[in-house]
Amino acid sequence: MPIKIPNQLPATNVLTQENIFVMTETRAITQDIRPLQILLLNLMPTKIDTETQLARVLGNTPLQIELELIAPSGHVSKNTSQAHMLSFYKTFDDVCERTFDGLIITGAPVELMPFEEVDYWPELCRIMEWSKTHVHSTLHICWGAQAGLYYHYGIPKRQLPHKLFGVFEHRVEDPNFILFRGFDDTFLVPHSRNTTVDRADIEAVPDLKILAASEEAGVYAVKTPQCRQVFLMGHAEYDRDTLNKEYMRDLAAGVDIQLPQHYFPNDDPTKMPPVRWRSCAHLLYANWLNYCVYQTAPYDIREIQQGIRTDD
C-alpha cells in the first residue's frame, strides 16, 4: 500500500523513481480506506532530505500512510526555503485538535545546548505533553529521543568526549519484542551526535525497557509500556551519503571533524560507502507501524483520546 504525501512534495519524484508506491492527496480522496495518520515533527535543518528518508521507510509496508508535516512555529529554517515551508508544513496549532495514530519527532543539531535554551523547547514540551492523549505511539529519533527521555522522565543527556560519528554494530537485547521481530542478532545503524544517555539512568526508570544497544554507541532503542513511546538514539533512516555530506560540510567549514567510523571502505573518503543498514531501517519502521501503531490503534481515530492515557 502507498504512503500518502502532499501534492508536489519533492520526495514524490525521488520515491517514485525507487518504485516506492506514493499516493498524492488528489488520488487518495477516492480511496475508501482509513489510512494511518502519521504526524512528522521535522526539526532537522535539511528538511527535504529528512522528509524523503522517512517517507521512504514509512512507505515500504502493506499499510496506507497519510503523512502530515509540522515544524516549530517560531523557528525560521535557514536551510529550507520559505516557499517549501509554506507549501508543505503546518504549525502545531493547525493540528492540535486532531488525533494521530503515530508521531515522529526527529533529531536536531542543538544537542550541545541545554534543552531549556533551545528556542522551540516550550513548544516541543507542549507537543510531547499533547502526544500523551492525542497520539497512539510516538517515535523519537536521536536528539528527539534525548529530549523525550528528559521531558517525560527527567533523564539528562551527557556530553561525549568526542563526537560519535559513523556506522556501528548493535545487538538486540530482547529478540522477542515486536519492534525487533525478524531482526538478526546484530544490526548496523548510523550515528552522528555529541551527546548520549547513560544506560544506568534509563535502567533506573521502571517504565523504560532497553531493547537494543551497542558496545561502541551505547543504548540504541528504548520503549515504554505498550510501545506508546519509542526512543531511537541513531539514524537508521539515513541515506548512503548522509554521513559523507556532513563530513565534507564540516571539513569545508574548518570544523575539527573525525572520519566517520566503519563507513568508508578502508577509511578512504574517496570511495563510495556501502549501505549496510537499509534492511534494518525498513524492517524497524515496518514493525513500528504494524505492531506499535496499526495492530493496536483504534479503528476510529477519534477514539484515541479516549483510549490513550499516560504510561503510568
N, C-alpha and C positions, 0 to 999 in steps of 0.2 A: 504494500500500500504506500501511497505517496506522503511526503511532507508538504503541507500547505503553507506557502510563504507569500508575503505581499507581492502584488504585481510589480514587475520591473526591478525587484531586488537583484543586485549584482550576482549574488550566489546562484541565481536561476540558471544562467548560461553555463557556469562552471560545473554545476552538478548535473545538468542535462548532458554535457559532453562526457561525463563519467558514467552515464547510464543509470543515474540515481533518479528514481521516479519523483518528479516535482510537480505539484499541482498549484496553479495560481488561484488567487481569490475568485477570479471570474469563473473559472471552471468548477471550483469547489461548491459554489452555491447550488449546483444542480445535483449534488450527491446527497442521497438520503441515508446518512450515517452520521453518528456523533463522533467527530474526531477528538482525540485527546487535546486538551487546551494546555499548551506549554508556554510559559512566560519566560523570556530571557532578559535578565538584567545584565546588560553588557557594560562592564567597567573597563574593558581593555582599550588601550589607545588605538590599536589597529582594528577598528570595529568591523570593517568589511571582511578582513581575514578571519576574525573570530566568528562572525555570522556564518561564513561559508564552512568553516571547520565544524561547528556544532550542528549546522543543518545537515551536513554530510553524514555524521554518525547517527543523528536522530532520524534521518530519512531512510536508513538502510534496515528497516524492520517491516514486518507484515502489518504494522499498525498505521492508521492515518493520524497525522500530527498536524495541528494548527499552531503555528509559531507566532507569538507576539513579541515585539521588541520594545524595551524601555531603557532609558538611561537617566541618570540623576538630573533633576530639573535645573539645578543651579550651577551645573558644571559645564563649561564650554569645551568641547573636544578640540584639541589642537591638531589632530592627525586625520580627522574625518570631516569632509565638507559639511557646511551648514545645510546645504541643499539635500544631502543624503539624510542627515538627521531629521530634517523637517518632513521628508518624504516617507521615512520608514519607522521612525521612533515616536513613541508616545511617552508621556510622563506617568509617574506613579499615580497621580491624581486622576488621570484618564481611566485607569483600570482598577482602582482600589475598591470599587463597589462590586466588582466581579469576583468569581471564584475560578480557580485553576486546578487542573489535575497535577501539574508539575511546575516548579520554578527552578531555574538555573541561575545562580549568582556566580559570575566569572571572577577571575583574578583581576588584579590592578597593580600598576607599578608604583605603589605607595607604601611598600612594606617596611621601609626604614623609618617611616613616620609613626608616632603614636596614633592609635586608632582615632582618638578624640581630636587630633589635629587635621585629619582628612576633611576637606571642605564639605563633602557629602555624607559624612558619618551620621549626623542626625537623621537624614532621610533614609539611609541604609538601615539604621536601627528601626525606624518606623516600618520599613518593608519587612524586615525579619520578624518583627512582632506581629504584623498583619498576616504573615505566612502561616502562623500557628492556627489560624481559624479560616483562612481563605485558600490554602494550598494543601493538596493531599500529600505530596512528597517534594522536598526541596533538596536540590543537589548543589553543593558549594564546591568551588574549584579554587585551588591554590590560595592566594590571599583571601579570596572569598570564604574558603574553609577556615582559615585562621580567624577571620572576622566573625564567622558564625560561632565558632567554639568560644571565642572571647565574649561575644554578646550573650549567648544562651547559657554558658556555663562558667564564665569568668576565667577561662584558661588563657594565659598570656602567650604571646609569640616571643621567641627568643632569637636574638641575632646570632648568625653563624660566623665563625672566624673568617670564612671566605665563602663566596657565592657557590651555591650548589647548582651546577650547570652541566647538563649532559643527559645521557640516557642510562638509566640504572635498572638493575635487576631487582625484582620484588618477589616475595614469597607469600602465597595465600595461607593465612593462618586459620581460616575457618572454611574449608572447601565445601562444606555442606550448606553454607549460607547462599541464598538465592542470587545475590549480587555477583558472585563469582562462579556461578554454575557453568560448567563447561570449560573452565579455565584449566590450563596446565598448572603444575605445582609452582612454577616460576614464570614470570612475565616481565616485559620491559615497559617503562614509562619515561618520557622526557620530564625533566625538572628544570626550572630556571627561577631561583629565589635566593634571597639573602637571609631569610628567617625560617624558623621551624617551630614546631610544637613538641614539647618533650613527652615521651611515652608515659612517664610516671604521672604527669599531670592529667593525661587522659584516663589512665587506669584508676585514678583516684575518684573518678565520677562514675557511680554505679550505672547510670543510664547509657553510658558510652561503651561501645564494643569495637575493638580493633579487628579489622578483617584482613588487612594485608600490610606488609612492611618490608623495608629494605635495610640491609646492613649498612649501606653507604648513604642512603637518602632518608632513612628513618621511617616513621609511620606514614603510610600512604592512604589507607581507606579506613574510615570510622563511620559507625551508624548509631542511631538512636532506636529505641523500641519501635517496632512496626515499620522501620525504614522511613519514618516521617522526615528525618533529616539524614543526609549522607554527606560526608566531608571527604573530598579527594585532594591530596596535597600536591599532585602533579598535573601534567597536561597530556593525557592520553590522546586528546583530540588534535594535537599539533600536526602540521604538515611536515613533509620531508625536510623542507628548507627553513622552517621557522627558527630553529636554533642558529642556523647559519646566518640568517638575516640579522638576528640580534647580535651575533658575534661580529659581523662585518660593520654593523652600525656603530657598535661601541668602539671598535678599532678606529673607525673614521673620526669619531668624536674625541679620541685620545683617552678613552677610559681604560684603566688598568684591568683588562678582562682576560681571564684564562681561557684556554682552548676547551670547548665542550668535551667532557669525558665520555668515552665509549661511543663516540658519534661519527667522526670522520674515519675512513679506513686508514689504518696505520697512523692515526693522528695527523693526517695530511689534509689541510683545509682546501687544497686544490682538487681533491677527489670528492665525488658525489657521495653523500652519506646514504646508506641503505635504510629503508624504512623497516624497522623490526618490531614496531608496536601497533601497527594498524589493526591487526586481527583482534588484539586485546581491546582496543578502543571501541571497535564496532560491537564486540560481544558485551563489554561493560555497559555501554549505553542501551543496547537492546535489552539486557537484563534489567536495568533500572526502569526502563519504560514498561516492560512486560510485567515484572514481578512486583516492583515497588509502586507502580502507578496503575497500569491497566487492570491487573488482576484484583486489585483491592479498592480502586476508586469507585464511588457511587455511579450508577448508570446515569442518573440525572445529576449533572454537575452542580446544580443548586443545592444538593444535599450535603455538599462538602462542609458548609458552615455548620450543619447540624451534626455531622459525623466526626469532624476533626476536633480534637482537644490538644492541649499541650502534651508533651511527652512525660509529664509527671504521672 
